[in-house]
Amino acid sequence: MRRLVRFLSLALVVVGIFWVGLWWYAESRLALAVDQMTTLLRSHGWTVAHGAVIRGTSPFRVEVLVSDLRLTPPVTNGPAPTLAIPALDMTVRPGTPFTLDLAPASTWRLALADGPSATLHFGSIAATERFDPASLLNGSDNPLRAGSFHATDLRIDSQNTNFTLLSIAAISVDDTRNPRAGTAETAFSLRESVSGLALSPIFTTLGDLPFGGKLGRLSLDLAVSGPAAELPAGLAGALAPQINRPARPLAGMTPADFMAIWQRTGPALHRWARAGGHGSLGVRLVVGPLDATGKGEFGFDSGTQPRGQMHLVADGFGAALGTISTHYPGLVGGISALTAAASPFLVRGPKGGQRLAVTFSLAHGALTANGTHLVTVPPLVWPDAPPPPAGAPKPKG
């Protein structure tokens, strides 16, 4: 019996030492990840600063607290805003070892250099990042595979006057990434929603804004399938050199700049299209009497020409246009023309009101609405891939 007790005691000591060592290693990796992310953001032009990085003391969770985090995006034309987050708590729990829980402070500060500033107050805020175990253990540069961000009761106040500029009842963002996706697999998905957005009543009155300056709901649901080597990573990599050029910020780009972006990104898009790239898109907008929903899909035909379909249903369409025309009389002519164009697609809704129901289709160079031809779309001319740099090895085959 004594031998059994001694054996169990020794086993507990060994397990305890192993657990403490594993916990210490995991916290070291998490603290190192903070430095790696800081370096990555700085390499993309961000200004990143933070205070102390404090490691947790509980052996029952891996925890790192980053204090006084300050982020400034790369802006080359005008002052850049700086976002200050007093604290960011990062935690990994034993029951979910490949999920990183992020708990930022509930009050943030957004300020322009020598300019106005605002305070962001959250009723609740939380985020998570989920890792791919194999990629994480193999030391991949990007082991993240999914993430989420959820916040409620956001209020943005002018810091100088404590005047509320904007409030949002809820924000939700969920995304997934699969860098090994094939033609029939989802390479990237994004689901976003914002509900209960309201501007300050003063802005609503001064601007004579319709619908009381309120937005009931705005949501986006996007899924992109196909070879992930091209999208989104390949496209982002092709875009980055053009967007980040210090001499030409995105906001001041000319048609020639957009053509340059097309020349740079077109070959990657073309490869994705030829490999069966496709996706789906869903949107919803609820504002005033309008409740509009759109669901569709997009892709390419055998000639790598764009094809797609979008089904749009909108209740309260006429009432919403009437409200807008009341607030902005100068738009009456355009609204009347829009109403006349939409009249063939108006039906009676389930509650007796007017409903706009139309299916837009793009195929074989023709855009149609409920089968009625609207416009002929010219063929898409794909740019040629740029020649490889001098001395680069030639592709096989």
Disulfide bonds with the S-S distance in Angstrom:
none
